[in-house]
């Protein structure tokens, strides 16, 4: 049986790694740096996680669980991402940039759930029909995650870290305003890209 202090140390190390990986990436982070942030020895990090790769896997698992367990209010991608804690969102952004297996799995899962959510919206009448439901779901989720991945650039122009809730909500609201009320006053761009799509198909 592990003691309470042992479990607390493990969680503290994981949280320190989550923050450090989110800032510097896995390649730019050392076990020694994580240990220093957590206030423990490097040997204790190895004792709990075996290696930096084991520590990364623990962080991946934690992020997956954090977003999956968002609750009833987080049944679609927007809620899942916004309800996650700031370090989790920051870690997810870095994991997407580094193309980790967990980030790929999470992206695919959110797309699947979003596609189902939008299909349900079509049935209930609050989502318009789409000619390509899969592409719609992928694009929608990509729009939601783009500010996280482009954090520095977006943050400079919006005046805040996109991983922080206030900036994330501001960006999400602007996106939803466009999705709800529309952006273009005519269909010239839709027509152009529809024609282009047709011309590229055999």
N, C-alpha and C positions, 0 to 999 in steps of 0.2 A: 504493500500500500504506500502511495506517495503521501508525504506530509503536505499540509496546507501551504507551508512556506515554499516547498518544492514546486507546487503547482503555480504559486504566485510568481516565482522566479521565471518559470517557463513562459507564462503569459507576458511578463515584463520584457523578456528577451524577444519574444515574437513581436510585440508592439514596437519595440525599438527597431527591429529589422524591417517591419512594415514601413515605418517612417523613413528609415535610411534608404531602403530599396526604392521607395517612391521618389526620393530626391535624387539619388546618385545612380540608381540602377543596380542590378545584381553584380555586373562586371566591375562597377566602380566602388563596391562596398566590400570591406574586409570583415572577417569574424571579429577581429580585434576592435574595429570601430563600433560594431554592434554591441559588443561586450561593454565598451566604455559608455555608450549611450544608456545601456541598461543598468550600469553600476555593478556589473559582475565580472568575473574573470573569463578569459577566452576558453579556459578549460571547462567551465560550467556550460557555456554555449555548446561546445562539442559533446558534453555529457548528455544534454537534453536533445540535441538535434543531429548529432553525428558529424555534420559537415555544413558548409555554406549551402550546398545543394539541398540538404535536408531542411535547413532553415527556410530556404526559398519555397520548398514544397509546402511547409507548414503555413507560410503566408498565403500561398495560392489557395490552399484548402480553406483558410479562414475567410478570405475575400469571397470565394464562391459561396460559402455558408452564409456570410453576412448579407449578401444581396439576395440569395435564394430565400432567406428567412425574413424578408421584409414585411411579411404579414398580408392580411387581406387587402390593405390599402395599396399594396405594391404589386398589383397583378399585371402591370405592364412596365415597359422599359423605363419610362420617365419616373415613375414612382420608385422603382427599384434603385435606380442610380441616385436620385435625390435623397432618399431615406438613408442611404449608406453614410457612414461617418466619413469626415473629410480625409483622414489617412487612408481609408479604404478606396475612396475615389482617386486619390493621388497615386496610390499603388496600382490601381487598375489602369490608369493612364500610362504609367511607365511600362506595365506589363504588356499593354497593347503595342507600344512602341518597340519593345523588345521581342514581341511575337512569342510569348511563352505559351506552352500547351494549355495552361489553365485559362489564359486570356482568350485563346481561340475557342475553347470549350464554352466559356461564359458568353462570348459574343454570339456563338451559334445558338445557345440556349435562349438568350434574350430575343434573338430574331424569331425563333420558333414560337415563343410565348407571345410576342408582339403580333406575329402573323395571325395567331389564333384570336387574340384580343380584337384586332381590326376586323377579322371575319365576323366575330360576334357583333361588333358595332354595325357592320353592314346589315346583318339580320335584324338588328333592333332599330335601324334607321338613322343612326347618328354618325355613320361613316359612309362616305360616297363609295360606290363601286370602283374597282380598279381593273385595268386590262391586264395587269401583271401583279398579283397580290404578293408574290415572293419578293420581287424587286422593290415593291413599296415598303415592305417590312424591313428589308436590308437597308434601304435608303433612310428610312425614318430613324432606325437605331444608329446609323452612321452619323446622322445629323446631331443626335443627342450626345454622342460620345466625342464628336469632333472638338468641341471646346476644351475637353479634358486633354486630348492628345496635343492640341495646339495651345496648351496652357499659357506659355510665356507671351505668345503673340496676342492671344485673345485678352489676357489679363492686362496687357499694356493699354489696349484700346478701351476696355470696359472699366479699367481702374480697380481691378480686384482679381484675386486668384479664382479661376473657374472651378477649382476643387472646393472652394468655400461656398457654403449654402447660398448666401445672398447673391453672389455673382452667378452661380449656377441657375438660380430661380429667375434672375433677370434675363439671362440668355434664353432659358426655356420658354419664358413668357413671350418673348419676341418671336421665337419660332412658332409657338402655338397660335399667336396672333395671325401670322402669315398663313398657317395651315387652316385656320378656322375661317378667316375673312378673305383670304386670297392675297396675292401680291401684284399680279399683273391685271390690267384692266381689259385686255383682249387676249386672244389665243394665238398670237403670231409665233411665240416661241414653242408652244406645244405643237402647233402644226409643223413647224420646221423640224423639230426633233422626231415627230411621228413619221414624217417623210424620210428622214435620215435613217430611222430604225428600219423602215420597210426596205430601203435601198441596200442595207447591209445584210439582209436575210436572203438565203439562197432561194 
